[in-house]
Amino acid sequence: MSGFFKSSIGRKVAMALSAFFLMFFLLIHIIINLISVFSEETFNTVSHFMGTNPLIQFGMQPVLIFGVVFHFIMGFVLELQNRRAVGVSYAKNNGGANSTWMSRNMIYSGAAILAFIVLHFIDFWIPEINTKYILGDMSGTIDGVEGLRYYEELTHKFESPLRVGAYVLAFVFLALHLLHGFTSAFQSMGVTAGRKKVLQNLGKAYSIIIPLGFIFIALYHHFNH
Amino acid sequence: MNLTLKIWKQKGPQDKGRMVDYKVNDISEHMSFLEMMDVLNEQLVNSGDEPVAFDHDCREGICGMCSLYINGQAHGPDRGITTCQLHMRMFKDGDTITIEPFRAKAFPVIKDLVVDRMSFERIQQAGGYISVNTSGNTQDANNILISKHAADEAMDAAACIGCGACVATCKNSSAMLFVGAKVSQYALLPQGQIEAVDRVQNMVVQMDLEGFGNCTNTGACEIECPKGISLDNIARMNRELMKASLK
């Protein structure tokens, strides 16, 4: 089996498996974020649970970070290998005649998403880790004042139009990445994705609805506070 | 029609190569692309210049020998054809046509537009066959029942002529459509089952050794393939390799 993951096809499968995991995570993430639009209290409760539950913090969180890092590193490694395989490039190449822009530029949409994740980590993850594990404040409150802090922190982050703009742009790249990536992951797993209309439609729906949802949440908090 | 041709010229494998401009006049729209190349070469020979080297053989879309990357597309601007089946009516008077060899590290240029596609042969040798006793005691092929669906799919996969357009058009120079077709044509038939595990593993190992890139499912190969080999064959190869790795 270790030989399998060293082969070109094995690496495709590994990319697809990490993609499935990340797509599942995105679904969970948006569900939790959407709560913030409907109920401040529920959002605070769910965020506190996610932020303090040991299974999520020490079980799922490392797996997620591994999944993200693996997908990016593998993506870059494969891109470099593929560029080496090409050698001399064509003087004239009409790529648009036979493939979509999204499928040919996964590395660029991926790099844009990576840049966003760095910003996102600086915005939310690093302050969280600092508060909880370095300062040791697991209360979920601001200096012990009554009420949980998560909703307030979220709305505060979306005050800056620059940040909201960067988030919106990143989600456009996420949509472009998913428009090819969703069905591509199935194809790599051996599913004849090209023939399955249901899968293609599901892919299109997922790739548009999820990023649009994130854009909506960012804009909602920007214009409502 | 009168045309300007921008053609890749390269003296040999070690030469750096460059694009050279040529003019050809009075080309009939009924000519095939290779006939137009013949006219050019005749013109070059008559004027004492060196002709342009290009691959060709059957000139009826069967042998897989002709190649050429024409105006940014493998086998030129038409669907389901090889270069020898491309007609000059696809172009207009006064056009400039860019002609390059199929590009990939695993397809090194031998001279001008001729590339070495022996890497495909080596992949075939690694497992693209079935071992059959041909001593004269072979059983009647009709004794082995095969469903119509499997026979059709195997035949579709076997239509691959190994021209390399899939590699040439792939942004990663991946050979997975070719290898997928070769793996599939046997995997779909009972005669191919006996060596199925070794076949897919050995062919994929050889494909990787030859330096082809990874498939990123852009689907360009399927569209440019002169024989309409489907991406489903790549999916089947992936399944076959996963199955083989678990055995």
Interface residues (C-beta under 8 A of the other chain):
Chain A: M1 G3 F4 S7 S8 I9 G10 R11 K12 V13 L78 Q81 N82 R84 A85 V86 G87 V88 S89 Y90 A91 K92 N93 N94 G95 A97 N98 S99 T100 S103 R104 M106 H180 T183 S184 Q187 S188 M189 G190 V191 T192 A193 G194 R195
Chain B: K6 W8 G17 M19 Y69 N71 G72 Q73 P77 T98 E100 R103 A104 K105 A106 T169 K171 N172 S173 S174 M176 V204 V205 M207 D208 G211 F212 G213 N214 C215 T216 N217 T218 G219 A220 E222 I223 E224 S230 L231 D232 I234 A235 R236 M237 N238 R239 L241 M242 S245 L246
